[in-house]
């Protein structure tokens, strides 16, 4: 609904030179000037901002701020409101599209006398124009006193509908009066006494919705349906017709259809005649925990995909972000990664799943425990009007203004239920019933992307001479020697299809690797996704193995006696553990376990491997918990986190590869599913970028800002995608490959294009979906390039294989194809990609083996064997067939 134009409390019309003179350039901007198009801001650095004069505002009046602007560069803008020094808490952020005039409306709290505004324009260069800033009053509607929510009282005449273990019982001739049971346990009820709110002739009306005097309600059983050769279960129809006090007629229907074990389809229809200006209409509401034998406010887990991922704790809490950002009872629908909400309690789970596009006409209500209606349980459901992030406080059932409901409002969804202690089975069922979205179109061919990545390494501000920055962001992230930069330039040289570009890549790779000491080539990597490739391609395998052994020893010292890793506050930094019930978390511990497993695997030290696998077993108590606590350099330990899912998947997959223990693979599957709610499995906006973008955490940096809910951070998703690719090699039946492929392709969409001279080929730290703009810092290409190889159809760049009968572990720069294994020899081919010499590394080799390459004994000059460590490094070329014949006791 378009907002009515109100009289401004304060207005800055920048087409007036006198108004322009009241504002001051403060940082990273040139002198301010004005013309017929408004204020002209020349941006000269990564942190530009300007300041305005003090103004008086009514102290108790919520406000709207409307800014009309144009920016040469897109990105994030920010408005601070302050009397003393500006601070992040007293500010509001918004996305700005490049190259077009736009008007943005922002919510401000009540201010008071002598407040100033500070404007931070988007981008790090170019021009930004501001035509005007207006401050207007923001009206808040008052909610009624809601009738008490009570579970329906059902007698022997109750209608019943069964969908296997899921049972719905409905009171006759009462609307919304039903109880849901899963495998004999009451899980939720409807609310038999909801209200409807609308505005007519300037007056707000609150009336019973389908009940009360004059309401005509009928309920009836529906016969089973046959669709082709498939018979669906029976159904149930509840219909209410009632009049409003202004002469309107309302017709409401709820239709339930059994469609399989634990599956009920729900169809809702609401039609007013004549149309009405609606403030609140409960489309479909459930109250989990309510009812005789229900679980009340307790639960084991709850989920609102992309917004809440809860243990037995309150939703919309300040454990992960401060108010008002913590308000998520009626969230902006853009934030919803998948149309799924679920609760688990008493070894059972219940979920609502539906289809949702970018139109926020119908919104979500989610509160656990229920503090909106005070039902004594939780509430999850759908309402009209929906929430678009600007039309209401995201804790309010009521918007700032009504929306006209013309014709028939229809909604369709699924009620799902089953056994389980967590919400993961609900996520699995949702994905089974709703195919994953089509893979995003990256807008370029694989070769085009490889050329763009090459330009990122060579021609962006990421490179400084022969050293490389992790990310481009002002003077942050200083350049350093980077083995993975050299590695990926060498890999790209054969794939860009341009001889001149390939020559530049090879020359820069040679110069870059010379900067990295041989024993640092495994560790000196600047990407978030790291591989063992640099020493395999450039040499230094033995030195890197020794360094990995020392690293593993150091990592072991980080563990407590119970196998956990404790959070320790960094001096001078916030205590990110203060809102968590423990000083450890699965993501914090799993990150160290994964690093330990990787280091011990490369070192090949049997004692270190045993200890690493013991630490892996120490992760088992975290099973059936929420992934959290993997980014405590800026995010609270408590915060749900896709990076925690990634570390846990990677650790358990490596454990499976080392041991063959199927329980390890099952653990990896569980944690892989916990990451799925962080991935956009729907189109959140009409823009090109959206599906398969990934939310990093369900919280904010230092509890304040940036708020990451609804703001994709693809590098975190790419670490998860890399772990999924490794899982998919051992579990081809899961959706892992398609998820990983989609995340990678979305990452290519996020990447800065070639026409951005400083950031071409680099990955944005975040992406504003509504504005379709990129936000810095700009991250080097390694994080995206590593998983892109598989996602774009290429052969693997490296392989890790275990010969368990021998205790050997093998690393190669390409796929290892097994040809034969017996007690006398192992024979395999390496589909290596390097043009020149490369290294095959085998550890756990106790007793020097006989080595043949392509049927010929391999010379000592190209073989390094360290018997005391069990290390064997072969310098090879091409794609050879290798035969290893164990010596001594290994024969």
FIPA-474667 format. One record per residue (C-alpha): x, y, z; residue in one letter. Coordinates in steps of 0.5 Angstrom, whole numbers, padded with zeros to 4 digits, always signed. Each point is the difference from the previous one (the first is absolute). Last residue first. Example, Ala and Ser with C-alpha at 12.3 -4.5 7.8 and 13.67 -1.06 7.14 Angstrom:
2
+0027-0002+0014S/-0002-0007+0002A/
// end
This chain:
891
+0109-0115+0004X/-0001+0005+0005X/+0005-0003+0005X/+0006+0001-0005X/-0002+0005-0006X/-0007+0002-0003X/+0000-0001-0007X/-0003+0007-0003X/-0002+0001-0007X/-0001+0006-0004X/-0004+0002-0006X/+0002+0006-0003X/-0004+0007-0001X/+0005+0005-0002X/+0006+0001+0004X/+0003-0003+0006X/+0004+0002+0007X/-0001-0006+0005X/-0001+0002+0007X/+0000-0006+0005X/-0001+0002+0008X/+0000-0006+0005X/+0003+0005+0005X/+0006-0004+0002X/+0001-0003-0007X/+0000+0007-0003X/+0000-0001-0008X/+0001+0005-0005X/+0000-0003-0008X/+0002+0004-0006X/+0007-0002+0001X/-0001-0007+0002X/-0003-0001-0007X/-0007-0004-0001X/+0001-0007-0002X/-0004+0000-0007X/-0007-0003-0001X/-0004+0007-0001X/+0003+0002+0007X/+0003-0006+0004X/+0002+0001+0007X/+0003-0005+0005X/-0003+0002+0007X/+0005+0002+0006X/-0003-0002+0006X/-0005+0003+0004X/-0004+0004-0005X/-0005+0004+0005X/+0000+0006-0005X/+0000+0000-0008X/+0001+0007-0004X/+0000+0000-0007X/+0003+0006-0003X/+0000+0004-0006X/+0005+0002-0006X/-0003+0004-0006X/-0007+0001-0003X/-0004-0001+0007X/-0006-0004-0001X/+0001-0007+0003X/-0005-0006-0002X/+0004-0004+0005X/+0000-0008-0002X/+0000-0005+0005X/+0003-0007+0002X/+0001-0003+0007X/+0005-0005+0001X/+0001-0007+0003X/-0006-0001+0005X/-0005+0002-0006X/-0002+0007-0002X/-0002+0001-0008X/-0001+0006-0005X/-0002+0005+0005X/-0001+0007-0003X/+0002+0006+0004X/-0003+0006-0002X/+0005+0006-0001X/+0006+0004+0004X/+0001-0006+0004X/+0000-0002+0008X/+0000-0007+0002X/-0001-0003+0007X/+0003-0007+0002X/-0002-0004+0005X/+0001-0006-0004X/-0007-0004+0000X/-0003+0007+0001X/+0003+0003-0006X/-0003+0007+0000X/-0001+0005-0005X/+0000+0007-0001X/-0001+0004-0006X/+0002+0006-0004X/-0002+0005-0005X/-0007-0004-0001X/-0002-0001-0008X/-0004+0006-0002X/-0008+0000-0001X/-0001+0008+0003X/-0002-0002+0007X/+0007-0005+0000X/+0005+0006-0001X/-0005+0005+0003X/+0002-0003+0007X/+0007+0003+0000X/-0002+0006-0004X/-0004+0003+0005X/+0004+0001+0006X/+0006+0001-0005X/-0002+0006-0003X/+0002+0005+0005X/-0005+0004+0004X/-0003+0007-0001X/-0002+0003+0007X/-0005+0002-0002X/-0007+0000-0002X/-0003-0002-0007X/-0007+0003-0002X/-0007-0003-0002X/-0003+0005+0004X/-0005-0005+0003X/+0005-0006+0000X/+0006+0004+0003X/+0006-0004-0001X/+0005-0001+0005X/+0008-0001+0001X/+0000+0001-0008X/+0004-0005-0004X/+0006+0003-0004X/+0000-0001-0008X/+0001+0007-0001X/+0001+0004+0007X/+0004+0006-0002X/-0001+0001-0007X/-0008-0001+0000X/-0001-0002-0007X/+0001-0007+0000X/-0006-0002+0005X/+0000+0000+0007X/-0002-0007+0002X/-0007-0001+0003X/-0002-0004-0006X/+0006-0004+0000X/-0002-0002+0008X/-0007-0002-0003X/+0003-0005-0004X/+0004-0003+0006X/-0006+0000+0004X/-0004-0004-0005X/+0006-0005-0002X/+0000-0001+0008X/-0007-0001+0001X/+0000-0004-0006X/+0005-0005+0002X/-0002-0001+0007X/-0007-0002-0002X/+0001-0006+0004X/+0000-0007-0004X/+0007+0001-0002X/+0003-0001+0007X/+0008-0002-0001X/+0002+0005-0005X/-0006+0005+0002X/+0003+0001+0007X/+0006+0003-0003X/-0004+0005-0004X/-0004+0001+0006X/+0006+0003+0003X/+0002+0004-0005X/-0007+0003+0000X/+0000+0001+0007X/+0007+0004-0001X/-0004+0004-0006X/-0006+0002+0004X/+0005+0003+0005X/+0003+0004-0006X/-0007+0002-0002X/-0002+0004+0005X/-0008+0002-0001X/-0003+0005+0003X/-0007-0002+0003X/+0002-0001+0007X/+0007+0003+0000X/-0001+0006+0004X/+0006+0004-0001X/+0000+0002+0005X/-0002+0000+0008X/+0001-0007+0003X/+0007+0001+0000X/-0001-0002-0008X/-0007-0002-0001X/-0004-0006+0001X/-0003-0006-0004X/+0007-0002-0003X/+0003-0001-0007X/-0006+0001-0004X/+0001-0003-0007X/-0002+0001-0007X/-0003-0006-0004X/-0006+0004-0003X/+0001+0008+0001X/+0003+0003-0006X/-0003+0002-0006X/-0005+0005+0003X/-0008-0001+0002X/+0002-0002+0007X/+0000-0005+0005X/+0000-0006-0005X/+0000-0006+0003X/+0005-0006+0003X/+0004+0006+0003X/+0006-0004+0004X/+0000+0001+0008X/-0005-0005+0001X/+0004-0006-0004X/+0006+0001+0005X/-0003-0005+0005X/-0001-0005-0005X/+0007-0001-0001X/+0001+0000+0007X/-0004-0007+0000X/+0003-0002-0006X/+0007+0000+0003X/-0002-0003+0006X/-0003-0006-0004X/+0007+0000-0004X/+0004-0001+0007X/-0005-0006+0002X/+0002-0003-0006X/+0007-0001+0002X/+0005+0000-0006X/+0005+0002+0005X/+0004+0005-0004X/-0005+0002-0005X/-0005+0000+0005X/+0003+0005+0005X/+0002+0004-0006X/-0008+0000-0001X/-0001+0002+0007X/+0004+0006+0000X/-0002+0003-0006X/-0007-0001+0002X/+0001+0003+0007X/+0004+0006-0003X/-0005+0002-0005X/-0006-0001+0005X/+0004+0005+0004X/+0001+0005-0006X/-0008+0000-0001X/+0000+0003+0007X/-0005+0001+0006X/+0002+0005+0005X/+0002-0002+0007X/+0007+0001-0001X/-0002+0008-0002X/+0003+0002-0006X/+0006+0004-0001X/+0007-0004+0001X/-0005-0005+0002X/-0002-0003-0007X/-0001-0007+0001X/-0005+0000+0006X/-0006-0004-0002X/-0003-0006-0003X/-0007-0002+0004X/+0001-0006+0003X/-0002-0007-0001X/+0007-0003+0000X/+0004+0005+0004X/+0002-0006+0005X/+0003-0004-0006X/+0006+0006-0001X/+0004-0004+0005X/+0001-0006-0005X/+0003+0005-0005X/+0005+0002+0006X/+0002-0008+0000X/+0001+0001-0007X/+0005+0005+0001X/+0003-0004+0005X/+0001-0006-0004X/+0002+0004-0006X/+0006+0004+0004X/+0002-0007+0003X/+0000-0003-0007X/+0004+0006-0003X/-0002+0001-0007X/+0002+0007+0000X/-0005+0002-0006X/-0006-0004+0004X/+0002+0003+0007X/+0000+0007-0003X/-0007-0001-0003X/-0003-0004+0006X/+0003+0006+0004X/-0003+0005-0004X/-0007-0004+0000X/+0001+0000+0008X/+0001+0007+0000X/-0006+0002-0004X/-0004-0005+0004X/+0001+0003+0007X/-0002+0007-0002X/-0006-0003-0004X/-0002-0004+0005X/+0000+0005+0005X/+0004+0001+0007X/-0001+0005+0005X/-0007-0002+0002X/-0007+0003+0001X/+0002+0005-0005X/-0001+0008+0000X/+0006+0001+0003X/+0004-0004-0005X/+0002+0006-0004X/+0004+0004+0005X/+0001+0006-0004X/+0007+0002-0002X/+0006+0003+0004X/+0003-0006+0002X/-0003-0006-0004X/-0005-0004+0004X/+0001-0007+0000X/-0005-0005-0003X/+0002-0007+0003X/+0002-0006-0005X/-0003-0007+0002X/+0003-0007+0001X/-0002-0001+0007X/+0007+0002+0002X/+0000+0006-0003X/+0003+0001-0007X/+0004+0006-0003X/+0007-0004+0002X/-0002-0005-0006X/+0000+0006-0005X/+0007+0001+0002X/+0002-0008-0001X/-0004+0001-0007X/+0004+0006-0002X/+0007-0004+0001X/-0002-0006-0004X/-0003+0005-0006X/+0007+0004+0000X/+0003-0007-0001X/-0004-0002-0005X/+0001+0007-0003X/+0007-0001+0000X/-0001-0007-0004X/-0004+0003-0005X/+0004+0006-0002X/-0002+0000-0007X/-0004+0004-0005X/-0006-0004-0002X/+0000-0005+0006X/+0002+0005+0005X/-0005+0005-0002X/-0006-0005-0001X/-0002-0002+0007X/-0006+0004+0000X/-0003+0006+0003X/-0007+0003+0000X/+0000+0007+0003X/+0005+0002-0004X/+0007+0004+0002X/+0004-0006+0000X/+0007+0000+0003X/-0001-0007+0004X/+0002-0005-0005X/+0005+0003-0003X/+0003+0003+0006X/+0006-0006+0001X/+0002+0002-0007X/+0001+0008+0001X/-0005+0004-0004X/+0002+0006-0004X/+0003-0004-0005X/-0007-0003-0001X/-0003+0007-0002X/+0006+0001-0005X/-0002-0007-0004X/-0007+0002+0001X/+0001+0006-0003X/+0003-0003-0006X/-0005-0005-0001X/-0006+0005+0000X/+0003+0005-0005X/+0002-0006-0005X/-0007-0002+0001X/-0003+0007-0001X/+0004+0000-0007X/-0002-0007-0002X/-0007+0001+0001X/-0005-0006+0001X/-0001+0002+0008X/+0001-0008+0002X/+0007-0002-0001X/+0003+0007+0004X/-0006-0001+0005X/+0004-0006+0004X/+0006+0004+0000X/-0003+0006+0003X/-0004-0004+0005X/+0007-0003+0003X/+0003+0007+0000X/-0006+0003+0004X/+0000-0006+0004X/+0007+0001+0002X/-0001+0007+0003X/+0006+0005+0002X/-0004+0005+0004X/-0003+0007-0002X/-0004+0004+0006X/-0007-0002+0001X/-0003+0007+0003X/+0003+0006-0004X/-0007+0002-0003X/-0003-0007-0001X/+0002-0005-0006X/+0001-0007+0003X/+0005-0005+0002X/+0005+0004-0003X/+0005-0003-0005X/+0008+0001-0001X/+0004+0000-0006X/-0001+0007-0002X/-0007+0002+0004X/-0005-0004-0002X/-0007+0000+0003X/-0001+0007-0004X/-0002-0003-0006X/+0004-0002-0006X/+0003-0007+0001X/-0004-0004+0005X/-0006+0003-0002X/+0001+0000-0007X/+0001-0007+0000X/-0006-0001+0004X/-0004+0004-0006X/+0004-0005-0005X/-0002-0006+0004X/-0008+0003+0000X/+0001+0001-0008X/+0002-0007+0000X/-0005-0003+0004X/-0005+0004-0004X/-0004+0006+0002X/-0006+0003+0003X/+0000-0005+0006X/-0007-0002-0001X/-0002-0003+0006X/-0001-0008+0001X/-0008-0001+0000X/-0003+0000+0007X/+0000-0006+0004X/-0006-0005-0001X/-0005+0002+0006X/-0003-0007+0003X/+0007-0003+0001X/+0003+0006+0002X/-0006+0002+0005X/+0001-0007+0003X/+0008+0000+0001X/-0001+0007+0004X/-0006-0003+0004X/+0005-0006+0002X/+0005+0005+0002X/-0005+0004+0005X/+0003-0004+0005X/-0002-0006+0005X/-0003-0004-0005X/-0007-0004-0002X/-0005+0003-0005X/-0004+0006-0002X/-0001+0005-0006X/-0006+0005-0001X/+0000+0002-0008X/-0001+0006-0003X/-0005+0004-0004X/-0003+0008+0000X/-0005+0003-0003X/-0003+0007+0001X/-0006+0001-0005X/-0002+0007-0002X/+0003+0007+0002X/+0003+0000+0006X/+0003+0007+0001X/+0006+0001+0005X/+0000+0004+0006X/+0005+0004+0003X/+0006+0000+0005X/-0001-0008+0000X/-0003-0004+0006X/+0003-0006+0003X/+0006+0003+0002X/+0007-0002+0002X/+0002+0001-0007X/-0002+0008+0001X/-0004+0001-0006X/+0000+0002-0008X/+0007+0000-0001X/+0003-0007+0001X/-0005-0003-0005X/-0005-0003+0004X/-0006-0003-0002X/-0007+0003+0001X/-0003-0006+0001X/+0002-0005+0005X/+0004-0007+0000X/+0001-0005+0005X/+0005-0001+0006X/-0002+0001+0008X/+0003-0003+0006X/-0004-0003+0006X/-0003+0003+0006X/-0005+0004-0005X/+0003+0007+0002X/-0002+0003-0006X/+0006+0004-0003X/+0005-0003+0006X/-0001-0007-0003X/+0007-0004+0002X/+0002-0001-0005X/-0003+0006-0005X/+0000-0001-0007X/-0005+0004-0005X/+0001+0000-0007X/-0002+0004-0006X/-0005+0000-0006X/+0000+0005-0005X/+0008+0000+0000X/+0001-0001-0007X/+0007-0003-0001X/-0003-0008-0001X/-0002-0004+0006X/-0003-0007-0001X/-0002-0004+0007X/+0003-0004+0005X/-0003+0000+0008X/+0004-0005+0004X/-0001-0004+0006X/+0005-0005+0004X/+0000-0005+0004X/+0005-0003+0006X/-0004+0004+0005X/+0001+0006-0003X/+0002+0003-0007X/-0002+0006-0003X/-0001+0002-0008X/+0000+0006-0004X/+0001+0000-0008X/+0000+0004-0006X/+0007+0000-0001X/+0005+0006+0000X/-0005+0004+0004X/+0004+0007+0001X/-0004+0003-0006X/-0006-0001+0004X/+0002+0006+0005X/-0002-0004+0006X/-0006+0000+0004X/+0002-0003+0007X/+0008+0002-0002X/+0001+0006+0005X/+0008-0001+0001X/+0001+0006-0004X/-0003+0004+0004X/+0003-0002+0005X/+0007-0003+0000X/+0003-0006-0003X/+0002-0007+0001X/-0003-0001+0008X/-0005+0005-0001X/-0006-0004-0001X/-0005+0000-0006X/-0001-0008+0002X/+0001-0002+0007X/+0004-0006+0002X/-0001-0008+0000X/+0005+0000-0006X/-0002+0005-0006X/+0002+0001-0007X/-0004+0007-0002X/+0001+0004-0006X/+0002-0004-0006X/-0005-0005+0000X/-0005+0001+0006X/+0003-0006+0005X/-0002-0003+0006X/+0004-0005+0005X/-0001-0004+0006X/-0006+0003+0002X/-0003+0003+0006X/-0006+0006+0000X/-0005-0005+0001X/+0001-0008-0001X/-0007-0002-0002X/-0004-0005+0004X/-0006+0004+0000X/+0001+0006-0005X/+0005+0005-0002X/+0007-0002-0002X/+0000+0002-0007X/-0005+0006-0001X/-0002+0000-0007X/-0002+0006-0004X/-0003+0000-0008X/-0002+0007-0003X/+0000+0004+0006X/-0003+0006-0003X/+0003+0007+0003X/+0000+0007-0002X/-0005-0001-0006X/-0003+0006-0005X/-0006-0004-0002X/-0003-0002-0007X/-0008-0001+0000X/-0001-0006+0001X/+0006-0003+0004X/+0003-0007-0003X/+0005-0004+0004X/+0002-0007-0003X/+0005-0005+0004X/+0002-0007-0003X/+0004-0004+0005X/+0004-0007-0002X/+0001-0005+0005X/+0006-0004+0000X/+0003-0005+0006X/-0002-0006-0004X/-0003+0002-0007X/-0004+0005-0003X/-0006+0001+0005X/-0004+0007-0002X/-0002+0006+0004X/-0004+0005-0003X/-0001+0007+0004X/-0005+0005-0003X/-0002+0007+0002X/-0006+0004-0003X/+0000+0007+0003X/-0006+0005-0002X/+0000+0007+0001X/-0005+0005+0003X/+0004+0004+0004X/-0001-0004+0007X/+0004-0006-0004X/-0004-0006-0002X/+0001-0007+0001X/+0001-0007-0004X/+0004-0005+0002X/+0003-0007-0003X/+0003-0006+0002X/+0002-0006-0005X/+0003-0006+0002X/+0004-0005-0004X/+0000-0007-0002X/+0007-0004-0002X/+0003+0001-0007X/-0001-0006-0005X/+0005+0000-0005X/-0001-0004-0007X/-0002+0007-0003X/-0002+0004+0005X/-0005-0003+0005X/-0003+0004+0005X/-0003-0002+0007X/-0006+0002+0002X/-0001+0007+0004X/-0002+0001+0007X/-0004+0006+0002X/+0000+0006+0004X/-0005+0006+0000X/+0000+0007+0003X/-0005+0005+0000X/+0003+0006+0004X/-0006+0004+0002X/+0003+0001+0008X/+0007-0002+0000X/+0004-0004-0004X/+0004+0000-0007X/+0004+0006+0001X/-0003+0004+0006X/+0001+0007-0001X/+0005+0006+0001X/-0002+0006-0004X/+0005+0006-0001X/-0004+0007-0002X/+0002+0004-0005X/-0005-0001-0005X/+0001-0008+0001X/+0006-0003+0003X/+0001-0007+0001X/+0002-0005+0005X/-0002-0008+0001X/+0000-0003+0006X/+0001-0008+0002X/-0004-0004+0005X/+0000-0007-0002X/+0008+0000+0000X/+0003-0006-0003X/+0003-0005+0003X/+0007-0003+0001X/+0004-0007+0001X/-0004-0004+0004X/+0004-0007+0000X/-0003-0006-0003X/+0005-0001-0005X/-0001+0007-0002X/-0007+0004+0002X/-0003+0006-0002X/-0006+0003+0003X/-0005+0004-0003X/-0005+0006+0001X/+0002+0005-0006X/-0008+0001-0001X/-0005-0004+0004X/-0005-0004-0003X/+0002-0007+0002X/+0007+0001+0004X/+0006-0003-0004X/+0004-0006+0002X/+0007+0000-0005X/+0004-0006+0000X/+0007-0001-0002X/+0003-0007+0001X/-0003-0002-0007X/-0004+0006-0003X/-0006-0001+0004X/-0006+0005+0000X/-0005+0000+0006X/-0007+0004+0001X/-0001+0001+0008X/-0007-0003+0002X/+0003-0004+0006X/+0002+0007+0003X/+0006+0005-0002X/+0001+0006+0005X/+0004+0005-0005X/+0007+0002+0003X/-0001+0007+0003X/+0003+0007-0002X/-0003+0005+0004X/-0003+0006-0004X/+0005+0005-0002X/+0000+0007+0003X/+0000+0004-0006X/+0007+0002-0004X/+0001+0007+0000X/+0002+0003-0007X/+0007+0004+0000X/+0000+0006-0005X/+0007+0003-0002X/+0001+0007+0000X/+0004+0003-0006X/+0007+0002-0001X/+0002+0001-0007X/+0007+0000-0003X/+0001+0003-0007X/+0003+0000-0007X/+0007-0004+0002X/+0005-0001-0005X/+0006-0005+0000X/+0006+0000-0004X/+0006-0005-0001X/+0004-0003+0005X/-0001-0005+0006X/-0007-0002-0001X/-0006+0002+0004X/-0002+0006+0003X/+0001+0001+0008X/-0005+0005+0002X/+0001+0003+0007X/-0007+0003+0003X/+0000+0005+0006X/-0004+0000+0006X/-0001+0007+0004X/-0007-0002+0003X/-0003-0007+0000X/+0000-0006-0003X/-0005-0005-0001X/+0002-0007-0003X/+0002+0001-0008X/-0003-0005-0005X/+0003+0001-0007X/-0004+0002-0007X/+0005+0000-0006X/-0001+0004-0006X/+0004-0002-0007X/+0003+0003-0005X/+0004-0005-0004X/+0008-0001-0002X/+0002-0005+0006X/-0006-0003+0004X/+0000+0002+0008X/-0001-0005+0005X/-0002+0003+0007X/+0003+0000+0007X/-0003+0004+0006X/+0004+0003+0006X/+0000+0001+0008X/+0003-0007+0001X/+0006+0002-0004X/+0002+0006+0004X/+0001+0007-0002X/+0003+0005+0005X/-0005+0004+0004X/-0007+0002-0002X/-0001-0005-0005X/-0003-0003-0006X/+0004-0004-0005X/-0002-0002-0007X/+0003-0005-0004X/+0001-0002-0007X/+0002-0007-0003X/+0002-0001-0007X/-0001+0002-0007X/+0005+0005-0003X/-0002+0006-0004X/-0005+0002+0005X/-0007+0003-0001X/-0004+0003+0006X/-0007+0001+0003X/+0000-0001+0008X/-0006-0001+0004X/+0001-0001+0008X/-0006-0002+0003X/-0001+0001+0008X/-0003-0002+0006X/-0002+0005+0004X/+0001+0001+0008X/+0006+0005+0000X/-0003+0005-0006X/+0006+0002-0004X/+0004+0006+0000X/+0006+0001-0005X/+0008+0000+0001X/+0003+0001-0007X/+0003-0006-0005X/+0006-0004+0000X/+0003-0003-0006X/+0003-0007-0001X/+0005-0004-0004X/+0004-0007+0002X/+0003-0003-0005X/+0003+0006-0004X/-0001+0006-0004X/-0007+0001-0001X/-0003+0006-0003X/-0006+0002+0003X/-0005+0005-0004X/-0006+0002+0003X/-0006+0002-0004X/-0002-0001-0007X/+0000+0008-0002X/+0006+0000+0003X/+0004-0001+0007X/+0007+0000+0002X/+0004-0004+0006X/+0007+0000+0000X/+0004-0007-0001X/-0002-0006+0004X/+0004-0005+0004X/-0002+0003+0006X/-0004+0006+0003X/-0003+0004-0006X/-0005+0005+0004X/-0007+0001-0001X/-0004+0007+0001X/+0003+0003-0006X/-0004-0005-0004X/-0007+0003+0003X/+0002+0007-0002X/+0001-0002-0007X/-0007-0003-0001X/+0000-0006-0004X/+0002-0004+0006X/-0007+0000+0003X/+0001-0002+0007X/-0006-0001+0003X/-0002+0000+0008X/-0007-0002+0003X/-0003-0001-0007X/-0007+0000-0002X/-0003-0007-0002X/+0000-0003-0007X/-0004-0007+0001X/+0004-0006-0001X/-0001-0004-0006X/-0003-0007+0002X/
// end
